[in-house]
Amino acid sequence: MDFIEEMGLLMEKHGGSKTLGRVFAYLILADQPKTLDEIAEDLLFSKATASLTIRQGLMLRFFEKVSIPGERKTHYRVNARSWINAMSAKLKAIQEWENLVDSGLSLVSPGNQAARENLEVLKDYFDFLRWYFADITEQYERWKKGGINPQKQRPKGNV
């Protein structure tokens, strides 16, 4: 199976649409920004499906509009930094989950040991995640500049 199809399946597996994954892969591989017509034609989509998928990708900031001088049609390209932005959003979500768990802990009576244990497990895990990923953007920038040797500083476990 080719890269575009695999990306579609992977996106679908993780909660997105297969179509979004296919367009994302197509634009990653594109040597230049593409029009809606090109996307629909090359991926064998209807123009309506391509348009809906592009709108979804724009909302998620996976794609960006590009204006090409002398051309009337809008072109699109992948926003490679979207994954960095998505991770930042996930880190904010972790904080929201942690806040909600804290709220739950304050509401549970001391006698409800089962609920307290469940919430404490969640709180502990969210605390760990927030700590572990606190400087991930900074670490990524170091990685890009060669400041981290991946062979010597690889995390242990199933990462």
Secondary structure by P-SEA (a helix, b strand, c coil): ccaaaaaaaaaaaacccaaaaaaaaaaaaccccccaaaaaaaacccaaaaaaaaaaaaaaccbbbbbcccccbbbbbbccaaaaaaaaaaaaaaaaaaaaaaaaaaaccccaaaaaaaaaaaaaaaaaaaaaacaaaaaaaaaaacccccccccccccc
